[in-house]
Amino acid sequence: MSENSNPILDLLVIGGGASGMCAAIAYQKRILEISQSYADVLILEKNDRVGKKVLATGNGRCNLSNKDMELSHFHSRKESFPGKILEKVPPLETLAFLNDIGIVTTSEGNKIFPMSKVSSSVVDAFRSELTDLRIRVASDTVVSGITAGDPLTVSCEDGRVFYGRKVIVACGGACAPALGTTGDGYRWLSSLGHKVYAPKPSIVQLVTENAVTKPLSGLKADAQVSLIEDGCIIASQFGEVLFTDYGLSGPAVFQISGEVSRRMRKGRLAAPIYVSLQIFDEITIASLSEELRSRLRTMSQRPIEQLLLSILPGKIGTMILKTALDRPLSLPISSLSESDIRKILGTLRDWRFDVLGTRSLEYAQTTIGGADCDEFCEDSLESLIVPSLYACGEVLDVDGDCGGYNLQWAFSSGIAAGRAAAEKEPVFRDKEGGS
Ligand SMILES: Cc1cc2nc3c(=O)[nH]c(=O)nc-3n(C[C@H](O)[C@H](O)[C@H](O)COP(=O)(O)OP(=O)(O)OC[C@H]3O[C@@H](n4cnc5c(N)ncnc54)[C@H](O)[C@@H]3O)c2cc1C
């Protein structure tokens, strides 16, 4: 027994999110296979219940994974690391794991969702499985620190102390703090000697020059969205773009936002970047070129403001014309020259917005940065600095693209850490001689 007579538990999992619940379940299942008995597993969760962030995922629909598992969708300073873990617990095995706990899936394009398309059903399945496997949850428990040793000691803000033969840090990153993730794990891990890369937001809105976006706030357009730095495309995605007071949002913008974050130094971009929106593809632009030239004749007496009538939503069309031309749009269409038409087509092909940065971690869906993967075993996710301490999920320096990649990482790494912790010989024998 420990000094304050708290029992020493087999496993403490800090964080009852996607990776922590997977880790606890995978651990208990493996212990049951090995010893046909239940281990003493406790999840310490800051919120009043587990899985709050999972509830918020995919706009409440929970985009669990993706059929396209190219490793280029995962990012880490240790490039090979996510691939090693995904090799160990591949996406298909994760789906089987989810199926076993009662989550059946379906797909929409490449994106994988629970068949119900309701995230609460995913959390309900996890909670039932925790109960079935006799995994206890201490909710409303805010961990404040970890002390290395045998056993490991986990302290909480309210003064409680827990002891674990093994501890899995699954407390997520630093984005969406309202859901419990405030980067606490970075402090504990760095006080234990781990290197932590400063957290930055990804899957987040872009802040741009807003003279054009603000008047269009709330309007959406489908476009090829490209990030351009020094004349080169550094990221590109087709999809919906939402104009906002501060800049640009929407799925296509989220997808490329990480590349902006990675280039931010002390709150500023290292080099100028702009977003280029291509509203129409080249074939459509060719036919529009015909249409606009014919409008020079058929609509010659109407104001220029009406040139893109029915081609684009009114306000967006007007803004394109304002951007392309430097004259009042009340003038007649007949006043437009061939060069004006080329400028308008050029803006439809390449509508530019200077990027100032991203919105903050508060608004992001995932965190770039975190604990350096180089200091964790790429097989077991055990710390190479503190024996019997493991980490999984977003607290590690791994982030995924938008589209189910972050939950996939949380699931695969959580399962890998849980299984490895179960397979490791307990390093601790308590003072009474038991294990
Ligand atoms: C709005 C939103 C939508 C998203 N949608 C998707 C999506 O559709 N698909 C996808 O793949 N990804 C999505 N993500 C990202 C995904 O949810 C996360 O990457 C994933 O949940 C990370 O899992 P995790 O277990 O590492 O951390 P989390 O799921 O964040 O869990 C960490 C847990 O640790 C707890 N915790 C933190 N600090 C402490 C402490 N000091 N003491 C005790 N407990 C603590 C937290 O309360 C939390 O419950 C979304 C994220 C957000 C914010």
The ligand as an SDF file (V2000), in Angstrom:
LIG
                    3D

 53 58  0  0  0  0  0  0  0  0999 V2000
  -15.5720   20.2830  -32.7740 C   0  0  0  0  0  0  0  0  0  0  0  0
  -14.6720   19.1290  -33.1350 C   0  0  0  0  0  0  0  0  0  0  0  0
  -15.0480   18.2570  -34.1370 C   0  0  0  0  0  0  0  0  0  0  0  0
  -14.1990   17.1880  -34.4740 C   0  0  0  0  0  0  0  0  0  0  0  0
  -14.6290   16.3110  -35.4200 N   0  0  0  0  0  0  0  0  0  0  0  0
  -13.8370   15.2610  -35.7430 C   0  0  0  0  0  0  0  0  0  0  0  0
  -14.2810   14.2770  -36.6640 C   0  0  0  0  0  0  0  0  0  0  0  0
  -15.4340   14.2820  -37.1320 O   0  0  0  0  0  0  0  0  0  0  0  0
  -13.4190   13.2790  -36.9950 N   0  0  0  0  0  0  0  0  0  0  0  0
  -12.1670   13.1790  -36.4440 C   0  0  0  0  0  0  0  0  0  0  0  0
  -11.4170   12.2650  -36.7830 O   0  0  0  0  0  0  0  0  0  0  0  0
  -11.7440   14.0690  -35.5250 N   0  0  0  0  0  0  0  0  0  0  0  0
  -12.5530   15.0860  -35.1430 C   0  0  0  0  0  0  0  0  0  0  0  0
  -12.1260   15.9690  -34.1910 N   0  0  0  0  0  0  0  0  0  0  0  0
  -10.8110   15.7340  -33.5340 C   0  0  0  0  0  0  0  0  0  0  0  0
  -10.9230   14.5820  -32.4990 C   0  0  0  0  0  0  0  0  0  0  0  0
  -12.0970   14.7500  -31.7320 O   0  0  0  0  0  0  0  0  0  0  0  0
   -9.7150   14.5320  -31.5760 C   0  0  0  0  0  0  0  0  0  0  0  0
   -8.5250   14.5370  -32.3150 O   0  0  0  0  0  0  0  0  0  0  0  0
   -9.7510   13.2900  -30.6940 C   0  0  0  0  0  0  0  0  0  0  0  0
  -10.9100   13.2860  -29.8930 O   0  0  0  0  0  0  0  0  0  0  0  0
   -8.5160   13.2170  -29.8080 C   0  0  0  0  0  0  0  0  0  0  0  0
   -8.6530   12.1300  -28.9410 O   0  0  0  0  0  0  0  0  0  0  0  0
   -7.8770   12.1350  -27.5550 P   0  0  0  0  0  0  0  0  0  0  0  0
   -8.3330   10.9500  -26.8200 O   0  0  0  0  0  0  0  0  0  0  0  0
   -6.4410   12.3290  -27.7830 O   0  0  0  0  0  0  0  0  0  0  0  0
   -8.3780   13.4380  -26.8240 O   0  0  0  0  0  0  0  0  0  0  0  0
   -9.8510   13.8720  -26.3990 P   0  0  0  0  0  0  0  0  0  0  0  0
  -10.8790   13.1020  -27.1270 O   0  0  0  0  0  0  0  0  0  0  0  0
   -9.8240   15.3300  -26.5200 O   0  0  0  0  0  0  0  0  0  0  0  0
   -9.9380   13.4230  -24.8850 O   0  0  0  0  0  0  0  0  0  0  0  0
   -9.0900   13.9190  -23.8950 C   0  0  0  0  0  0  0  0  0  0  0  0
   -9.8140   13.8380  -22.5620 C   0  0  0  0  0  0  0  0  0  0  0  0
   -8.9040   14.1570  -21.5190 O   0  0  0  0  0  0  0  0  0  0  0  0
   -9.5810   14.9420  -20.5620 C   0  0  0  0  0  0  0  0  0  0  0  0
   -8.5890   15.7350  -19.8210 N   0  0  0  0  0  0  0  0  0  0  0  0
   -7.8420   16.7660  -20.2740 C   0  0  0  0  0  0  0  0  0  0  0  0
   -7.0870   17.2750  -19.2900 N   0  0  0  0  0  0  0  0  0  0  0  0
   -7.3570   16.5450  -18.1770 C   0  0  0  0  0  0  0  0  0  0  0  0
   -6.9130   16.5990  -16.8410 C   0  0  0  0  0  0  0  0  0  0  0  0
   -6.0450   17.5290  -16.4130 N   0  0  0  0  0  0  0  0  0  0  0  0
   -7.3970   15.6910  -15.9600 N   0  0  0  0  0  0  0  0  0  0  0  0
   -8.2990   14.7560  -16.3480 C   0  0  0  0  0  0  0  0  0  0  0  0
   -8.7720   14.6680  -17.6110 N   0  0  0  0  0  0  0  0  0  0  0  0
   -8.3080   15.5540  -18.5180 C   0  0  0  0  0  0  0  0  0  0  0  0
  -10.5110   15.8100  -21.3800 C   0  0  0  0  0  0  0  0  0  0  0  0
  -11.5720   16.3050  -20.6000 O   0  0  0  0  0  0  0  0  0  0  0  0
  -10.9460   14.8290  -22.4770 C   0  0  0  0  0  0  0  0  0  0  0  0
  -12.1360   14.1430  -22.1050 O   0  0  0  0  0  0  0  0  0  0  0  0
  -12.9440   17.0220  -33.8100 C   0  0  0  0  0  0  0  0  0  0  0  0
  -12.5800   17.9140  -32.8030 C   0  0  0  0  0  0  0  0  0  0  0  0
  -13.4220   18.9480  -32.4590 C   0  0  0  0  0  0  0  0  0  0  0  0
  -13.0180   19.8910  -31.3480 C   0  0  0  0  0  0  0  0  0  0  0  0
  1  2  1  0
  2  3  1  0
  2 52  2  0
  3  4  2  0
  4  5  1  0
  4 50  1  0
  5  6  2  0
  6  7  1  0
  6 13  1  0
  7  8  2  0
  7  9  1  0
  9 10  1  0
 10 11  2  0
 10 12  1  0
 12 13  2  0
 13 14  1  0
 14 15  1  0
 14 50  1  0
 15 16  1  0
 16 17  1  0
 16 18  1  0
 18 19  1  0
 18 20  1  0
 20 21  1  0
 20 22  1  0
 22 23  1  0
 23 24  1  0
 24 25  2  0
 24 26  1  0
 24 27  1  0
 27 28  1  0
 28 29  2  0
 28 30  1  0
 28 31  1  0
 31 32  1  0
 32 33  1  0
 33 34  1  0
 33 48  1  0
 34 35  1  0
 35 36  1  0
 35 46  1  0
 36 37  1  0
 36 45  1  0
 37 38  2  0
 38 39  1  0
 39 40  1  0
 39 45  2  0
 40 41  1  0
 40 42  2  0
 42 43  1  0
 43 44  2  0
 44 45  1  0
 46 47  1  0
 46 48  1  0
 48 49  1  0
 50 51  2  0
 51 52  1  0
 52 53  1  0
M  END
$$$$
